[in-house]
Amino acid sequence: MCANEAKEELLRSVALQNARSVLRARQSTEARLRRIAETSSKLVDQSPFGIYTVDSAFRIAQVSAGAQP
């Protein structure tokens, strides 16, 4: 194996390790976001108080049970 081939093999190995690391970080972030969204939804849904959530266009996105008649 010549020096260039060894260098290319090392670069491929590093790139693969980086890709795996990025994938793990993304999966972890997505799992955290799902847990946060689930917790937020439960807090609103189960609240005895009137809670409304709105989207970026200020449209009602979610209403708690306490806000409904």
Backbone torsions as a table, in degrees:
resi	resn	phi	psi	omega
1	MET	NA	127.6	-179.6
2	CYS	-84.2	171.0	-176.0
3	ALA	-61.2	-40.2	179.8
4	ASN	-64.6	-41.4	178.8
5	GLU	-64.9	-40.5	179.1
6	ALA	-64.7	-41.4	178.9
7	LYS	-64.4	-43.6	179.1
8	GLU	-63.9	-39.9	178.3
9	GLU	-64.3	-41.6	177.7
10	LEU	-63.5	-43.5	179.1
11	LEU	-63.5	-40.0	176.7
12	ARG	-62.9	-41.8	179.7
13	SER	-63.9	-44.1	178.5
14	VAL	-64.8	-41.6	179.3
15	ALA	-62.6	-41.3	178.8
16	LEU	-64.3	-43.6	177.7
17	GLN	-62.2	-41.6	178.4
18	ASN	-64.1	-42.0	179.3
19	ALA	-62.7	-41.7	178.1
20	ARG	-63.5	-41.6	179.5
21	SER	-63.6	-43.4	179.0
22	VAL	-64.2	-41.7	179.5
23	LEU	-62.8	-44.9	178.1
24	ARG	-61.8	-42.6	179.3
25	ALA	-64.0	-41.4	179.6
26	ARG	-65.4	-44.2	179.2
27	GLN	-62.2	-40.7	178.4
28	SER	-64.4	-43.3	179.4
29	THR	-65.0	-42.7	178.8
30	GLU	-63.2	-40.0	178.2
31	ALA	-64.4	-42.5	177.8
32	ARG	-62.7	-43.4	179.3
33	LEU	-62.9	-39.1	176.8
34	ARG	-62.7	-43.1	179.0
35	ARG	-64.3	-40.6	179.4
36	ILE	-64.8	-44.5	179.8
37	ALA	-63.8	-40.3	179.2
38	GLU	-65.0	-44.9	178.9
39	THR	-62.4	-45.4	180.0
40	SER	-61.2	-45.1	-179.8
41	SER	-62.2	-43.6	179.0
42	LYS	-63.2	-41.1	-179.9
43	LEU	-61.2	-42.4	179.7
44	VAL	-71.8	-48.3	-176.7
45	ASP	-60.0	-36.5	-173.9
46	GLN	-97.9	3.7	-177.8
47	SER	-74.3	134.0	176.1
48	PRO	-79.7	-5.8	-178.9
49	PHE	-98.5	163.2	178.6
50	GLY	-78.1	108.0	178.9
51	ILE	-125.3	129.3	175.1
52	TYR	-120.3	136.7	171.2
53	THR	-112.8	146.6	-178.4
54	VAL	-123.9	156.7	176.9
55	ASP	-89.0	-172.5	-176.2
56	SER	-66.2	-18.0	177.5
57	ALA	-98.5	13.0	-179.8
58	PHE	61.4	31.7	172.2
59	ARG	-93.0	144.7	179.8
60	ILE	-64.5	125.5	-178.4
61	ALA	-106.3	-29.7	-176.4
62	GLN	-156.1	143.4	179.8
63	VAL	-130.6	133.4	179.0
64	SER	-75.6	161.3	178.8
65	ALA	-62.3	-33.9	-179.3
66	GLY	-69.0	-17.3	-179.7
67	ALA	-92.2	-8.5	-178.3
68	GLN	-94.5	147.9	-177.0
69	PRO	-65.7	NA	NA
